């Protein structure tokens, strides 16, 4: 504070200002709340608050139409101010205003309590909230590794709505140009600027080059049941993963719905033991398979099936991939799009 000492003493000589300081030291309070506690008019409280602000004793900030006050942290280093704060607290304790702060804070909460206590309508929500992207950004801050994710078989890009808000970069791969076009349209509509598209097989040079040193997480969502050789496809997924990263496969548990073959399904689901065996053969470790609640399956033609998730980790480098002798020959896949 730059005030002369006599000026500081003058500012602190007014009992209302001492009481105001005492209250503002307990909680950041609005002028209207202070007026209620002090039993003073708002203009009078504002006038005294201006003097305290000019003296460097309180910090004033605007919050919409409200003006909030709190004691300045630097001011509390002055022993004269500390003594004034103690005197102000004593005055507020004596007149009961200090104890009423809790009531003022409870009143702040009353509007929100009333709003959220209103009966809801329309029954339980059956779809994800429209603000789910914001929730994913918040959740993404908890991930220790989120530099790069790969969406293998992106299809129409549905998974990108999950990955793009979470990871710094996302590579979306699909062998079918129409699927890439649809996914690009989704990304443009959402405004994601961190997604790169690559058309090709998982072991194509363009895909390997785009992956660079590997991804922190490689996702294959409803893709494996389309692969002619699922075990080999999982090897290719592992090749795109960096050491320390994870491979995540979402696919079906075993079922007997032959109609799914009309969706280009080659396999009617996988046993958990099959998935862990595939992962082990791909050089992945710590595999676990988790079943999903059916309510999470959406409303597509496969919503009635049982879904499961394989998560496995790459703890050491794999042997270098052999270059394919012809397009699509190395991974044996007939399709690479989400089911």
Secondary structure as GFF3:
##gff-version 3
##sequence-region A 1 339
A	DSSP	alpha_helix	5	11	.	.	.	ID=ss1
A	DSSP	alpha_helix	15	26	.	.	.	ID=ss2
A	DSSP	beta_strand	29	30	.	.	.	ID=ss3
A	DSSP	alpha_helix	31	38	.	.	.	ID=ss4
A	DSSP	alpha_helix	42	54	.	.	.	ID=ss5
A	DSSP	beta_strand	58	63	.	.	.	ID=ss6
A	DSSP	beta_strand	66	71	.	.	.	ID=ss7
A	DSSP	three_ten_helix	74	77	.	.	.	ID=ss8
A	DSSP	alpha_helix	79	95	.	.	.	ID=ss9
A	DSSP	alpha_helix	101	116	.	.	.	ID=ss10
A	DSSP	alpha_helix	132	140	.	.	.	ID=ss11
A	DSSP	beta_strand	148	152	.	.	.	ID=ss12
A	DSSP	alpha_helix	160	163	.	.	.	ID=ss13
A	DSSP	beta_strand	169	174	.	.	.	ID=ss14
A	DSSP	alpha_helix	177	190	.	.	.	ID=ss15
A	DSSP	beta_strand	195	199	.	.	.	ID=ss16
A	DSSP	alpha_helix	205	211	.	.	.	ID=ss17
A	DSSP	beta_strand	215	221	.	.	.	ID=ss18
A	DSSP	three_ten_helix	224	226	.	.	.	ID=ss19
A	DSSP	alpha_helix	230	239	.	.	.	ID=ss20
A	DSSP	beta_strand	241	252	.	.	.	ID=ss21
A	DSSP	three_ten_helix	258	263	.	.	.	ID=ss22
A	DSSP	alpha_helix	272	281	.	.	.	ID=ss23
A	DSSP	beta_strand	285	291	.	.	.	ID=ss24
A	DSSP	three_ten_helix	294	296	.	.	.	ID=ss25
A	DSSP	beta_strand	307	313	.	.	.	ID=ss26
###
